[in-house]
Amino acid sequence: MLKPQTNLTGKNALKVAIAASKLAQDLGDSCPPARAAASLLLMIFETIEHMRSNQVECYRLAQRCLDLLTEIHGQMDGRWDSAPASLTRNLHKFESILQSIHDRLIEETQNKWHARILRKAAIKEALAEYNTELDDAARSFQLYSLLNIHYVVGRDETLVVPSLPEIDKKKSERYSPSISSSTASGTLLVEAESDKTLASERSSMEECHKDPDSPTSGVHSILEPATILCESPQSSAPSSRSTSPSLNITEDADVDDRGDLDELSETQDNQRNGHFRTFHQSDIIMKGRSRIREGWWAGTVEVEVEVGSNKLAALKRYEGPVDVALKRWRRDVDILTNLRHAVLPQLLGVSAHGTATPFIILGDVNTTTLQGYLRKMVLISSISKCVQTLLRFYEELLDAALYLRAELELSDAKIQDYFENASYRVDSSDRIIIGLPLQELDDVISVRQWSLSQTLQETLLRSIRPSSGLKSIVKLYDHGVTDSDLEDDWETVHKTKHIVFIVSDLLSTIDLSNNSLPTHVRDILALPRPTSLARIREIAVDSSCLNQTWLTTYESDPFSRTISTGDVGCLQPGRGFESFRLFHNAVLDGSLSRNPPASNGWMEYAGTKSALECSRVNGMDCWTVNCLSGGPTEASISYADNVDAGAAWRYLMQNAMTIAAAFNVQPESVVLGESEVCCQLSITV
């Protein structure tokens, strides 16, 4: 008999389960009483295959059903014609449980993510109910078999049956009113209903479980399935509601008044063993007025309230029309009670019934905006600490994005909508916190040409310069940008551009296909804090992800450049490349080597290139361009002479201290140059 493996997860486990259920369906065709149950079980497995989350919990529940059906079929194969009516009735009860599970799965897969999250608690309770019903069915088969076994071996009015360790006194009374507990002997005393009734059942059972090869095997054939069915097929699949698999989401009931909302809050409070409670206005002392006007945090104010050992908390009020405010309040409460992550707001309490303006109590106090936090960090912290902090924030945001994508079954585009429009804050423990998505985003459909990783990078790097995006940050490398344009002194600008491009290079190789950070980022995060910038650059260079360079443009005369490939020198503070001071050339002294020449070409027509040979005339590089007679010809020539960026950074890290001491400059001001010439010619023949 084929059974699904209990250690499989995901699509592989579902494929095995579907194959096993198809086999069970084939076997069901040979025994009509089990045919309907096998067909329902096949539909359940096929439905689970299309689910994107909670597959493991649903798979375990369905596997329990398959194991029950397999054991029943194994014991009753060829004996269904003489099966007693009570056994068939129990099988029909099992079919009704399967039908209920299938209907619920179909209903949940058709709902949107925000509907499922509002009903998470109800789904959890439904899974627990289904596991309990399966336990009831298994114990029903067990009790039925044991009763008939003892009637077969003895005809006394009172039968002594060994106690069942799986059934306690309370549950035994629930399953059969005729069973009571014996405190003296630890046995179950079963009162026979009547000789007439049990005699009829005895004859049918003897015929049903009769083995032609063994006249005494009937008792063993009944004991074996009873012993198997009383155990849970999955050791990890719980049999009680308190330990059932957690799939669940709150019931999607319409809330029209505060009484319903208060009842909803109390229900959620009970489900989470008092993780938060209700508050009245009299329980709260305001500490001031809110200065937050935008985003999800708008209206949040610091308050003094007794919440466990905490006395300070944040209060978020929901103002506006009553219906709209209650809807927003209910949505946020449902999300915060069903989603648990380090970067999400910490819910401590909700407003009590009858409160004029609904509110929630949050544990996130003494927070500041992400932009304000990062800008202050740039001013007072080292570059290495800023880089480590941004990488840590990125790790937390990436983990939250993957968590929400899996938990809510959202696409990358919808997650990007959330993170691009979310409002971010940082608390006193340097923990980044994300405000909840606005309800208006639920119906937004967007298309992007960049990945989720790039969205998270842009969110963080843009926060360093709140007034400009990533494209504007590139302008920091142009010496023509003045201090007034950037609203910062040159030192802050220079520091900011270092941070931005180091982080960009480190995160440029991230691939979300494996849902993890690259090794070099994890290595940097594992470094002690604070660490040196040289150590961060060393890890980046070893990972071949550090390609940080500075560019300048000479539009008037490209041949008047002052920096050649391999030149080592420094720039004067606050000035551009025209202030370059040459120390020596690392290529000429053999410390570095030029990159091998690349192929050259010129555009004849759109999308085509032709080889362009270079020749030297009187010590100058020359290219021959074929021109068509009778019309103008435009040629663009780009000539680059450079060294490997990784090799250049290694050279600077190894020699910057020595060079700086020799020329009495700061080590961080030492730079290494390379050249590139790009000219466009218009020729008329």
GIKA-V737301 format. One record per residue. N is the residue number from 1. RES is the residue in one letter. OMEGA is omega in whole degrees, -180 to 180 (NA if undefined). Layout:
# GIKA-V737301
n & res & omega
N & RES & OMEGA
N & RES & OMEGA
This chain:
# GIKA-V737301
n & res & omega
1 & M & -178
2 & L & 176
3 & K & 175
4 & P & -180
5 & Q & -175
6 & T & -177
7 & N & 179
8 & L & 176
9 & T & 175
10 & G & -174
11 & K & -180
12 & N & 179
13 & A & -179
14 & L & 178
15 & K & 178
16 & V & -179
17 & A & 179
18 & I & 177
19 & A & 180
20 & A & -179
21 & S & 175
22 & K & 176
23 & L & 178
24 & A & 178
25 & Q & 177
26 & D & 177
27 & L & 179
28 & G & 178
29 & D & -180
30 & S & 177
31 & C & -173
32 & P & -179
33 & P & -179
34 & A & -174
35 & R & -178
36 & A & 179
37 & A & 179
38 & A & 179
39 & S & 178
40 & L & -179
41 & L & 177
42 & L & 179
43 & M & 179
44 & I & 180
45 & F & 180
46 & E & 177
47 & T & 180
48 & I & -179
49 & E & -177
50 & H & 179
51 & M & -178
52 & R & 178
53 & S & 179
54 & N & 180
55 & Q & -175
56 & V & -179
57 & E & 180
58 & C & 180
59 & Y & 179
60 & R & 179
61 & L & 180
62 & A & 180
63 & Q & 176
64 & R & 179
65 & C & -179
66 & L & 179
67 & D & 178
68 & L & -179
69 & L & -180
70 & T & -179
71 & E & 179
72 & I & -179
73 & H & -179
74 & G & -179
75 & Q & -174
76 & M & -179
77 & D & 180
78 & G & -177
79 & R & -175
80 & W & -179
81 & D & -178
82 & S & -179
83 & A & 178
84 & P & -178
85 & A & -179
86 & S & 178
87 & L & 177
88 & T & 178
89 & R & 177
90 & N & 178
91 & L & 176
92 & H & 176
93 & K & 177
94 & F & 177
95 & E & -180
96 & S & 177
97 & I & 178
98 & L & 179
99 & Q & 179
100 & S & 178
101 & I & -179
102 & H & 180
103 & D & -178
104 & R & 178
105 & L & 178
106 & I & -179
107 & E & -177
108 & E & -180
109 & T & -179
110 & Q & -178
111 & N & 175
112 & K & -175
113 & W & -178
114 & H & 174
115 & A & 180
116 & R & -178
117 & I & 177
118 & L & -178
119 & R & -175
120 & K & -179
121 & A & -179
122 & A & 179
123 & I & 178
124 & K & 179
125 & E & 179
126 & A & 177
127 & L & 178
128 & A & 179
129 & E & -178
130 & Y & 176
131 & N & 178
132 & T & 179
133 & E & 176
134 & L & 176
135 & D & 178
136 & D & -179
137 & A & 180
138 & A & 180
139 & R & 177
140 & S & 175
141 & F & -178
142 & Q & -179
143 & L & -180
144 & Y & -179
145 & S & -178
146 & L & 178
147 & L & -178
148 & N & 177
149 & I & -178
150 & H & 174
151 & Y & 180
152 & V & -175
153 & V & 179
154 & G & -176
155 & R & 178
156 & D & -180
157 & E & 180
158 & T & -178
159 & L & 177
160 & V & -176
161 & V & 178
162 & P & -177
163 & S & 180
164 & L & -177
165 & P & -178
166 & E & -173
167 & I & 177
168 & D & -174
169 & K & -176
170 & K & -179
171 & K & 180
172 & S & 178
173 & E & 179
174 & R & -176
175 & Y & -178
176 & S & -178
177 & P & -177
178 & S & -179
179 & I & 177
180 & S & -176
181 & S & 177
182 & S & -177
183 & T & -177
184 & A & -173
185 & S & -179
186 & G & -180
187 & T & 177
188 & L & 178
189 & L & -177
190 & V & 178
191 & E & 179
192 & A & -179
193 & E & 176
194 & S & -180
195 & D & -176
196 & K & -178
197 & T & -178
198 & L & 178
199 & A & 179
200 & S & 178
201 & E & -178
202 & R & -178
203 & S & 180
204 & S & 180
205 & M & 179
206 & E & -180
207 & E & -177
208 & C & -174
209 & H & -177
210 & K & 177
211 & D & -177
212 & P & -178
213 & D & -177
214 & S & -178
215 & P & -178
216 & T & -177
217 & S & -179
218 & G & -180
219 & V & -180
220 & H & -179
221 & S & 176
222 & I & -179
223 & L & -175
224 & E & 179
225 & P & 180
226 & A & 180
227 & T & -179
228 & I & -173
229 & L & -179
230 & C & 179
231 & E & 178
232 & S & 180
233 & P & -180
234 & Q & 178
235 & S & 179
236 & S & 179
237 & A & -175
238 & P & -179
239 & S & 178
240 & S & -175
241 & R & -176
242 & S & -179
243 & T & -179
244 & S & 179
245 & P & -175
246 & S & 175
247 & L & -143
248 & N & -174
249 & I & -171
250 & T & -176
251 & E & -175
252 & D & -179
253 & A & 178
254 & D & -180
255 & V & -174
256 & D & -178
257 & D & -177
258 & R & 178
259 & G & 178
260 & D & 180
261 & L & 179
262 & D & 178
263 & E & 178
264 & L & -180
265 & S & 180
266 & E & 178
267 & T & 179
268 & Q & 179
269 & D & 179
270 & N & -178
271 & Q & -177
272 & R & 172
273 & N & 173
274 & G & 178
275 & H & 174
276 & F & -176
277 & R & -180
278 & T & -178
279 & F & 171
280 & H & 179
281 & Q & -178
282 & S & 180
283 & D & -169
284 & I & 175
285 & I & -180
286 & M & 179
287 & K & -179
288 & G & 179
289 & R & 179
290 & S & 176
291 & R & 180
292 & I & -174
293 & R & -174
294 & E & 176
295 & G & -178
296 & W & -178
297 & W & -177
298 & A & 179
299 & G & -180
300 & T & -177
301 & V & 178
302 & E & -178
303 & V & 174
304 & E & -176
305 & V & 179
306 & E & 176
307 & V & -176
308 & G & 179
309 & S & -179
310 & N & 176
311 & K & 178
312 & L & 180
313 & A & 177
314 & A & -180
315 & L & 177
316 & K & -178
317 & R & 178
318 & Y & -177
319 & E & -179
320 & G & 177
321 & P & -173
322 & V & -177
323 & D & -179
324 & V & -179
325 & A & 179
326 & L & 179
327 & K & 178
328 & R & 179
329 & W & -178
330 & R & -180
331 & R & -179
332 & D & 179
333 & V & -180
334 & D & -179
335 & I & -176
336 & L & 178
337 & T & -177
338 & N & 179
339 & L & -179
340 & R & 177
341 & H & -174
342 & A & -177
343 & V & 178
344 & L & 178
345 & P & -179
346 & Q & -179
347 & L & 178
348 & L & -178
349 & G & -180
350 & V & 179
351 & S & -179
352 & A & 178
353 & H & 177
354 & G & 178
355 & T & -176
356 & A & 178
357 & T & -178
358 & P & -180
359 & F & 173
360 & I & 178
361 & I & -178
362 & L & 178
363 & G & -177
364 & D & -178
365 & V & 180
366 & N & -179
367 & T & 175
368 & T & 180
369 & T & 179
370 & L & 179
371 & Q & -180
372 & G & 180
373 & Y & -177
374 & L & -180
375 & R & 177
376 & K & 179
377 & M & 179
378 & V & -177
379 & L & -170
380 & I & -175
381 & S & 178
382 & S & 179
383 & I & -179
384 & S & 178
385 & K & 178
386 & C & 180
387 & V & 180
388 & Q & 180
389 & T & 179
390 & L & 177
391 & L & 178
392 & R & 176
393 & F & 180
394 & Y & 179
395 & E & -179
396 & E & 179
397 & L & 178
398 & L & 179
399 & D & 178
400 & A & 180
401 & A & 179
402 & L & 178
403 & Y & -180
404 & L & 179
405 & R & -179
406 & A & -175
407 & E & -177
408 & L & 180
409 & E & -178
410 & L & 175
411 & S & 177
412 & D & -180
413 & A & 180
414 & K & 176
415 & I & 178
416 & Q & 174
417 & D & -179
418 & Y & -173
419 & F & 178
420 & E & -176
421 & N & -179
422 & A & 175
423 & S & -172
424 & Y & 176
425 & R & 179
426 & V & -178
427 & D & -175
428 & S & 177
429 & S & 179
430 & D & 178
431 & R & 179
432 & I & -177
433 & I & -179
434 & I & 172
435 & G & -177
436 & L & 179
437 & P & 178
438 & L & -175
439 & Q & -179
440 & E & -178
441 & L & -176
442 & D & -176
443 & D & -179
444 & V & 175
445 & I & -176
446 & S & 179
447 & V & -178
448 & R & 177
449 & Q & 179
450 & W & -171
451 & S & 176
452 & L & 178
453 & S & 179
454 & Q & 177
455 & T & 180
456 & L & 177
457 & Q & -178
458 & E & 179
459 & T & -179
460 & L & -176
461 & L & 177
462 & R & -178
463 & S & 176
464 & I & 176
465 & R & -175
466 & P & -176
467 & S & -177
468 & S & 178
469 & G & -177
470 & L & -179
471 & K & 180
472 & S & 180
473 & I & 179
474 & V & -179
475 & K & 178
476 & L & -179
477 & Y & 179
478 & D & -177
479 & H & 179
480 & G & 179
481 & V & -176
482 & T & 179
483 & D & -179
484 & S & 178
485 & D & -174
486 & L & 180
487 & E & 178
488 & D & 175
489 & D & -175
490 & W & -180
491 & E & 178
492 & T & 178
493 & V & -180
494 & H & 179
495 & K & -179
496 & T & -178
497 & K & 174
498 & H & -177
499 & I & -176
500 & V & -174
501 & F & 173
502 & I & 180
503 & V & 179
504 & S & 179
505 & D & -178
506 & L & -177
507 & L & -175
508 & S & -176
509 & T & -176
510 & I & 177
511 & D & -177
512 & L & -178
513 & S & 179
514 & N & 174
515 & N & 179
516 & S & 178
517 & L & 176
518 & P & -174
519 & T & -176
520 & H & 177
521 & V & 178
522 & R & 179
523 & D & 179
524 & I & 178
525 & L & -180
526 & A & 180
527 & L & 176
528 & P & -179
529 & R & -4
530 & P & 176
531 & T & -178
532 & S & 177
533 & L & 179
534 & A & 179
535 & R & 178
536 & I & 179
537 & R & 180
538 & E & 178
539 & I & -180
540 & A & 180
541 & V & 178
542 & D & 179
543 & S & 179
544 & S & 179
545 & C & 179
546 & L & -180
547 & N & -175
548 & Q & 178
549 & T & 177
550 & W & -178
551 & L & 171
552 & T & -175
553 & T & 174
554 & Y & -173
555 & E & -174
556 & S & -176
557 & D & -177
558 & P & -177
559 & F & 178
560 & S & -178
561 & R & -177
562 & T & -177
563 & I & 176
564 & S & -179
565 & T & 180
566 & G & 179
567 & D & 177
568 & V & -178
569 & G & 180
570 & C & 175
571 & L & 177
572 & Q & -178
573 & P & 177
574 & G & -179
575 & R & -175
576 & G & -174
577 & F & 179
578 & E & 179
579 & S & -175
580 & F & 179
581 & R & -175
582 & L & 174
583 & F & 177
584 & H & 180
585 & N & -176
586 & A & 178
587 & V & -179
588 & L & 180
589 & D & 174
590 & G & -180
591 & S & 180
592 & L & 177
593 & S & 179
594 & R & 172
595 & N & 177
596 & P & -178
597 & P & 178
598 & A & -180
599 & S & 179
600 & N & 179
601 & G & 176
602 & W & -174
603 & M & 172
604 & E & 178
605 & Y & -179
606 & A & 176
607 & G & -180
608 & T & 177
609 & K & 176
610 & S & 180
611 & A & -178
612 & L & -177
613 & E & 180
614 & C & 177
615 & S & -178
616 & R & 179
617 & V & -180
618 & N & 177
619 & G & -180
620 & M & 176
621 & D & -177
622 & C & 178
623 & W & 180
624 & T & -179
625 & V & 177
626 & N & -178
627 & C & 176
628 & L & -179
629 & S & 175
630 & G & -180
631 & G & -180
632 & P & 177
633 & T & 177
634 & E & 180
635 & A & 176
636 & S & -177
637 & I & 178
638 & S & -179
639 & Y & -178
640 & A & 176
641 & D & -172
642 & N & 177
643 & V & 179
644 & D & -177
645 & A & 179
646 & G & 178
647 & A & 179
648 & A & 179
649 & W & 177
650 & R & 179
651 & Y & -179
652 & L & -179
653 & M & -178
654 & Q & -171
655 & N & -175
656 & A & -179
657 & M & -180
658 & T & -180
659 & I & -179
660 & A & 179
661 & A & -178
662 & A & -176
663 & F & 174
664 & N & 176
665 & V & 177
666 & Q & -179
667 & P & -178
668 & E & 180
669 & S & -179
670 & V & -180
671 & V & 178
672 & L & -172
673 & G & 171
674 & E & -172
675 & S & 175
676 & E & -179
677 & V & 178
678 & C & -180
679 & C & 180
680 & Q & -176
681 & L & 173
682 & S & -175
683 & I & 176
684 & T & -179
685 & V & NA
